[in-house]
């Protein structure tokens, strides 16, 4: 099993402009992925996303915007140590590539950097499995949220 890159493709019945907004804007991102998102959707912006209630065992995760090319590409690094710059080797890189397709958008999500973390094999396998399970849960939520948002416009 190759544990270096996680890729998913989904079709969304919404325009690339709508889908781009849904994957890049914190107000929309927190509707389908984390419980809270605090960052500016501009290259180099630092922020965080929050899963659950931090006071009750939830998790705050560092988040760094890498690339913003509306309505085609949005990428970010995450999971790097708090206070550290997100770079190759200490973070995972997630890229959303959007392609017009019929009346909607083909979204390709790629997450890389698992092997570069230097984790022992068991930790690498566990983290990769966690992220696979996570994206398989959250991407369908993105699809339905973006389609609903697109239908309202």
Secondary structure by P-SEA (a helix, b strand, c coil): ccccbbbbbbbbcccaaaaaaaaccaaaaaacccccccccccccccccccccccccbbbbbbbbbcccccccccccccccccccccccccbbbbbbbbbbcccbbbbbbbbcccccccccaaaaaaaaaaaaaaaaacaaaaaaaaaaaaaac
